[in-house]
Amino acid sequence: MNSFENLGLSKAILEAISELGFENPTPIQEKAIPVLLEGRSDFVGLAQTGTGKTAAYGLPLLELIEQEEKLPQALILSPTRELGIQIAEDLRLFSKNILNLSVVNVYGGASIDDQIRKLRRGAHVIVATPGRLLDMIRRRAVNLSKIEYLILDEADEMLNMGFKEDIDEILATTSEEKLTWLFSATMPPEVRRISKNYMTDPVEVTVGTANATNVNIEHQYYLLNNRDHYNVLKRVVDYYPDIFGIVFCRTRKETQEVAELLMKDGYNADAIHGDLTQVQRDRVMRNFKNRTLQLLVATDVAARGIDVDDLTHVIHYNLPDELEFYTHRSGRTARAGKKGISISLITPRDERKVKNLARKLKVEFAQVKIPVGEEVCERQLLNFMHRVQEVNVEETEIAPFLDGINEELKDLDREDLIKRFVSLEFNRFWEYYKNTPDLNMKSSTQKRAIRASDRGDSNEDRMFINVGKKDGIDVPRLLNLIHKQCGVRGKNIGRVDLKGVFSFFDVEKQYTDEIIKGFAGAVVGGRTIRIEISGDDPTQSSHRKGNSPRSGGSRSDRGGSDRRFSDRRSSDRGGYKKESYRDRKRKSEGSRYSDRKRRDA
């Protein structure tokens, strides 16, 4: 294997990274560093999460900076503040032996005045989130006209978060002579377009297969009832006593709720999401990195800056809607050549999504049986015995207490002593798990029976709404729309299926009427919203029949079916006239939401 000494790096950089434990370059570092050190061309680097992309561009960048010039020479754009903070910290560590080199971090959630003062004192490298940097540009607080190197880190995520317009505006203030380096874990079409629009004949380096997951990750899924999500999460965590991982949720609210439930139940857990202040986020990340926390519950966006080694598990509390999100989530574990497990908690409706992920990623997903109470207790007991064997005995310190201990235990024989000793750990788990039910759900072969059961036993209704992906809708935006319009919170919404121009979601039955009434006559982006109770199969167009006040309309007197796009006139209940596909498409294309995804989450 090549060494860093052979890549052309200076002695100052080599000494710094040696102290950090860098021994041999990763494949992306080995291929990218020599090209970037030449400082002659644009560059596209594609590599999986956790393969050292920050060092791949950071080390050559530091070599190219002119220390004498106290002007911003390099700009690194990051989608999230966590990632930006991590990048800036890494660059400072890499450059510790380079005198007077200044790296300034610019991101939302912190004092903009402090950041402006640091920039005015002189910065060679700016690491910024697009939103905060754009704010500074508009205030004329930063001058980017001398920027020689622009690095787009996690380019795919910046586009997913809706930063394209911000990036365009920022780049308009930079020199046309600059070099652009783009680094990404995946290469969706939007990222490919960035390379065409912003670069000239870039050198492209791909390590592994684009959009592929780490081969050291074992992919598993548990099949469960939607109502059992939290109980299954606890059971999985208890089954892996030494787990150190991240639990991914789809919304900030769900993230906070799951973390609070875990903490209430005695787990070392906490949440990180966009509603936290920067001080709170820093505290949570500090605790997680030093392993005071065993579980970090996070949203996709907030987790983008998490660079923690030795994670054993990633748990998908809900599967993400995008392939790239699953790749990024799973890539938090199995870093630096180590192995890890990615666990998905899914309902029968998600089985098709798992199969699609397996096909597109070319990996195998293994269905794993949810452990029953006896299995959890056994794992905990064996783990306890392993800890007993591995414990470090402080002979000198414990010696003064041994006589008293022996006296206290003198009436117990060896077998009785072992039983009592083990029971201290065993009893608390057995007490909880001895009467717990089997949470395993039947596989897809039992779906019809499951749906029939759901109709009788489920406390949720399946809802149809006539907005979807082509309207710029994603899951957080749909949940926000429901809450804003009806006051129903995300925790009361279950499974969400986003289609092109319509969507489906589950809601607790007690809130169905509120949702239908809340959307009656509602108009979003120029489009009249239609919402009603759907049939059980989200791929079918028919709806539940019968004269129900929840359906937003009644069947005809002649017994006609309640078709999705039936011909209805406007009414106080929010009905609307039949539209042609062309009219619906025209409205859809003209009513894109202008608000971007979470900024600087």
N, C-alpha and C positions, 0 to 999 in steps of 0.2 A: 504494500500500500504506500502511496505517496505520503510525504510529510509536509507540514506547514513550511519548513525551511526551504523546500524545493519550489514553493509557489511564488517566490519573489517578495515576500513581506520583510519589512525592516526589523532590525534587532529589537527596537523598542516595542513593537507590536508583538513579536515572538515571545519576548520575556513576559509581557502582560498576559497573553493567553496561556502560556505555560503555567503561570501561577494559578490560573483559573481551572487547570486540569485538562486543557485541550491537548490531546496527544496526536491524533491523526485527523485529517479533514474528512468530512462527510462527502458523499458523491457530489452534491450540489456545490459545496465549497470548493472541492477539487476542480470542478469544471468552470465555475464562475469566476473565482478570484483571479486567475491569470488573464482572462479576457478583460475584466473590469479594471485591472491595474493599468492596462494600456490607455484607458481613458479616451478611446477613439470612437466608440460606437454605442448606439442604443442597444438595450439588452432585455430579453424576456427569459425569466427563470421559473420553471415549473417543477415543484417538488412537494411531496407530502408534508403535512403538518408535523412538526417535531424533527425536521431533518437539518436544522441549522441555517435557515435562510437569512436570519439577521446577520450572522457572522459572514455569510457568503457575500453580502453587499457592504456590510459595515466595515470589515477589515480593509478592503481596497479603497473604500471611500475615505477613511482616515488617512491613508497614505497619500491621497491626491489633494487633500486640503492644504492651502497655503496659509500657514499660521500668521504670517506678517499682515495679512489682509483681514482687518476686523470688520468684514462684511459677510452677510449670509452667503455662503458658497454652495451649500447643499440643503435641499428641502426633502424631508421624508414625510409622506402623507400616510396616516394610519386611520382605519375606520373607527377605532374606539380609543378612549383615553387609557384603558388598561394596557392595551398593546403599545400605545405611544409611550407610556411610562416605562414599560419593559424595554423597549428599543433604546430609549435615552439612557436608561441605567446600564444596558449592555455596552453602548458606545463609550460611556464614561469609564467602564472597567477596561475595555479594549485599549483606550487611549491614556491610561493612567501614567504612562511613562513619557507622554508627549506634553511638554510644558505649554501652558497658556492656550490650550485648545478648548473652546467653549461649545457646549451642547445645551440648547435651551428647549424645554418642553412646553408646548402650547396646546391647551385642551380646555374644554368646558368643565364647569363644576369647581374651578379654582379661581382665585382673584385675577382678573384680567389686568389690573393695574400692576400687580407684582410681575406678571409675565412681560408686560410692556417695558418695565424698568430693566429687566434682565436683557431683553433684546437691545435696548438702547445702550447698555454697557458693552455690547459687542457679542455677536454670536457667529460662529463658523458654520454650525449645523443647527437647523431648526427641525424638530420632530413635532408634527402638528396633526390635529384632527381637522377636517375640512371646515366644519362650522365655525369653530373659534378662530381659525386663521383668516377666514373670509371676513369675520367681524373686525379683526385687526387691520386688514387691508382697507376696509371701508372707513376706518378711523384714521387712516394714513399713519398707523403705528409701526408698520413694517415695510421695508423696501426689498422686493424680490427681483429687481431688475438685473442684479449681478449673479443670480443663481446659475451655477454651472452644471449641477447634478440634481435631477429630480428623481426620487425613488417612490414608486407606488407600491406599498406593502399591503398584502392581502387585497389585491385589486378586485377580486371577485366579490369580496364582502362589501367593499365600498360601493360597488354597483348595486348589490342586493339591498343596501340601505338607502339607495336613492341619491347618491352623492354626485352623479354625473354632471349636473348643472353647476354645482359648486366647484368641481374640478375644472370645468371649462372656464369659469370665471377666474379661478386662481391662476391657471396657466396663461391667461391673457395678460397677466402682469409680469410674467417671467420672460427671460431672454429667449429668442428663437434659436440661439446657438447652443443651448443647454443640451446635455445628454439625458435621456430618460431611461430609467431602469425599472422594469415591472416584474414583481415577484408575486406568485400566486400558488395556491395548492391545487386549484382546479382551473380549467380553461373553457368556461361556457362561451357561447357566441358573443356575449356582451364584452367580455374581456378581450376576445380576438379583435373586436371592433376598436377597442382602445388602442391596441398596438398599431392598427392601421391608421387611426386618426392622429395619434400623438407621436409616432415614431417613424424613423427613416431607416429602412433596411436593417432592422434589429437582428443581432445575433440571438438565436433561440436555443436554450438548453433545457432539455426535459430529462428528469431523473425518475425512472419508473414509468408507469403509464398514467397519462393525464386523467384526472378524476378518480384514480384508483385509491383504495385504502391500504393501509400498512398491512403487510403480510403477516406480521407478528400479532395481529389482533384476532382474537377468537370471537365470532359473532353468534350471539344466542338470543332467543326470544322466549318469553313466557306468555301463554295464552290465558286470558282472565276476563272476568266480568268487569265492566267499566266501574261499577261501584266498589270493586276490590283493589283499585290501584294502590292506595296508600298501604293497606294491609299487606299486599304482596311486596311492596317496596321494603317494609319493615322485615318481612320474612327473609328476603334476599340479603339484606344487610346483616341480619342475625346469622344467616347461614355462612357468611364470610366474615368471621370475627376480626380478621386483620385488614378488612377493606379500607382503602384510602382512595376516594374517588369523587367524581362529580355527578350530580343528578341534574339532568337537563329538563326544564319545563318550558312550556310554550309562551307563557305570559309572565310579566312581572308579578302580578297579583298571585298567580298560582305558585310561583317561585317562593314568595314570602310565606304563603299559607303552608306549603309543604315543609319549609324550613322550621316554621314555628311549631308545627305538629311534631316534627322529629325532636326538637329541643324539649318540648313538653314531655315527650316520652323517654327522655333521658339520653338521647344520642348527642354526640359531639358534632353538631351541625350548625350551619349558618347560611344565609342567602347573600347573593350578589346580583344586583339588577340596577336598572337605570334610575329608580326612584331613590336610591341611597345618595347621601352626600359623599363628596370625595373623601372626607375624613372617615366616614363609615366604611367605604369601600377599601380604603387603605388598611383599616384595622382588620377587616375580614380576611383580606388577602395575606396580611402578615401572619395571622393566626393559622391560615391554611398552609402557608409555606413552611412554617415551623412545626406543623402537624399537631397543633393544639386542637384543630378541627379534623375530624375523620371524614366528614362529608360536606361538600360545598354544593348547594343547590343554586343553579344559575340559569339565566336565559342564554340563548345562542349568542346574542350580541355582547353581553357583559363578559362571556367566557373567552372572547377572542384574544384578550391580553394575558390569559393565564398560561404561564410558562413554568410548570411545576413538574419535576421529575418523579419517577417511581409511582405514578398513579396506577393502581391495580385494576380499577373498574371505571367504566363510564356507563351510567344508567340513563336510558331514554324513558323518562316518565310518560312522555308522549312522543311518537315518531314525528320528525320534522316533515314539512311538506316538500322540501327541496332536497334533491340528491346531494348537492354540495354541502348542505348543513349537516347531513349525516356523516359525510366524510370528515368535516371539520370537528364535529363532536367526538367521533371515535378516535380521531388523531390526537386527542389529549392524552391518551394512554399509549403504552408500547413505544415510548420515545427512546432514542439513543440505543436502538437495537434490543430493547427489553420487550417482554411479552405483556399483553393486557387482555381484558375481556370487555366487550361491548354488549350490554344487556338491554333489550327492548321489552317494555311492558305493553302488550298489545291486546286488543279485543278481536273477536272474529272478523270484524269489518276491516281490520288492518292486515289480515293475512295476505291479501293480494298485493298490498304495498310492500310487504316484506319480500315477496317473490320478485317484484319488480326491482327492488334494491339489489337483491342477490344476482339477478340477471345483468343489470347494468354495471354493477361493481365487480362482477365475476368472482364473487365470494360465496361461501356456503353459510347459511344461517341454520343453526341447530335449534330445534324446539326442545326446550329443557323443562322438565317437570318441576312445578313449584314445590319446594320441599315441604313436607308435612311436619307437624310439631315435633314428633319423635326424632326426625332427622336433624332438625335444628338443634335440639338438645344434645344429641350425640356430637355434632360438630363443635358446639360450645364446650362440651366436657373434654373432648380430645384436645382442643386448643388450650384449655386451662391446664391440662396435664403437660402439654408441651412447654408452656410457660414455666411450670414448676421445674421441669428438667433444665431449662435454659437460664433460670434465675441466677444472678450473681450473688453468692453468699458472702456477706461481709463478716468473716470469721472473728476478727478482733472486736468489732463493734457489737456483735450479737452475743459474744461469750458471757458477759456479766448477767445476761437475762436467762441463760439456759437452765440454771438450777431451778428457778421459779417456774419456768415452762414445764420442765420434767415433773416437778412436784404436782402441778395442776393436772397433768395428763397421766399420772401414774396408774390410775384405775382402768385405763383403756388399753386393750391389747392392740396388736398391729392392725388386724383386719378392721376392728371397730374404729380405730383412729383414721384409717384411710377413708372409710365410709363417711365419717363425720366431716373430715377435711374436704372431701370432694362435694359433699352436699351443700356446703356453703355457697359454692358456685352453681351447682346443679338445680337447687331448689327453686331459685327465683325464675329460671327459664321454664322449668317443668310446671310450676304453678300457673304461668301464663299460657303455655302451649298445650297442656294436657287435654283440654276439651275444645281446642280450636278446630274448625272445619277444614276439609281439603279444598283449597282454592283453585285447583286446576279446572280449566274450562275444556269442554270438548273441542275437537278439531273441526276443520271446515266441513267434514262429512256430516256433522251434526247441526249444521247451520239452520236448516229448516225448523228443526225442533227447538233450537235456541230462539229463533225469531217468534215461533208460536208461543214459547214461554214468555218472551219479552212482552208480547202483546197483552198477556194476562198479568204479569208480575212487575214489569218494569215501571218505574215511576218517571219515565222520560217520554217525551214526544219527539218525533222526528220532524223537523221544520224545513220547508223550502223557502228560499228568498231569491229574487231575480237579480242578484248582483254576484259577480264572480271575478276570476283572475283578470279577465280582459277589462274590467273596470278598475284595475289597480288594487283589488282587494286581496289582503292576506289575512291570516288568522287573527293577529293582534288588532288589525284595523276593523275586522268584522266584529270582534268582541267589543271594541270601543264604540262602534256604531250602535250595537244593541244596547249597551249601557247608557249611552247618551240619549238614545231615543226612548228607551223603555225603563231605564233604571235597574235592569237585571244585570247582575255582576257575572264576571267570567267564571267564578267558582260554581255557578249554577248551570253553566253550559258544558255539555259533554263533547262527544266526538264531532269534529267539523270536517266536511268534505267540500273542497273548493273545486268548482268546475269552471268552464270558460266564461259563460254569461249568467250562471246561477250557482247557488251553493246550497248545502244541506248542513244542519246542525241539530244536535240533541239538546233538549232543555228539560229541566225538571217540570213535571206536569203542572205544578202549582203556579208556574210563571208563564204558562202558554198563553192564557188570556191576556196577561199584561203585555206580552210581546205583540200579539195580534192587534190589540187596541193601540199600543204605542206607535205602531207603524201605519195605522189607518190614515190614509191621505198623505203620508210622508213623501217628500220629494228630496232626492239626493243627487246632486250634480245634474239637475234638470230631468231626472228620471223618476217617475212615480214608482215607489217601492211596492212590490207585491210579496206577501208572506202568507203562508198557510201550512197546515199539517200535511206532511208528505206521507207516501206509502212506505212500507217497510224496506223496499229495495231502492236505494238511491239511484240506481242506474235506470229505473223505469220512470215513465212520465205520468203514470196514473197516481191518483191520490186517494186517500181513505174516503170511502163513500159514506153517505149519510148526511142528514141535516144537523150539522153541529155548529154552534156559535163560534167555535174556534177556527173553522175553515174559511171564514171571510166570505162565504156565499153558500147558496143552497142548490141542490140539484133541481133540474127542471121538473115541472109537474108531469111531464111525459116519461120520467124515469131516465133521462139522458145522463151519460156519465159526466163526472166532474173533471173535465180535462184541464191540464195545466194552463193552456192558453185558450180557455173557453171564451166565448164572446160575451163580455159583460159590460154593462154601462157603469159609469162612475156612480158611486153611492157613498153614503156616510160611512160605510164599512171599509172603504178604501179600494173597491173594485175599480177596474179600468178597462178601456176598450181593447179589443183584440188588435194586435199589431202583426205586421208581416215580419219575416226574419230579417229582411233588408232594413226595415225601419228600426227594429231592435238593435241591429248591428250598428246602424248609423248613430243611434243614441248612445250606445255603449262606447263607440270610438270617440264621441264628442264629450263624454262626461268623465274622463279620467280624473281621479283625484289629483289635485296639485300639491297636496301636502306630501312631503317625502317621508320615508321610513324614519324610525327613531334616529335622531341626530346626536352624535357623541354620547350614545346611550349611557 
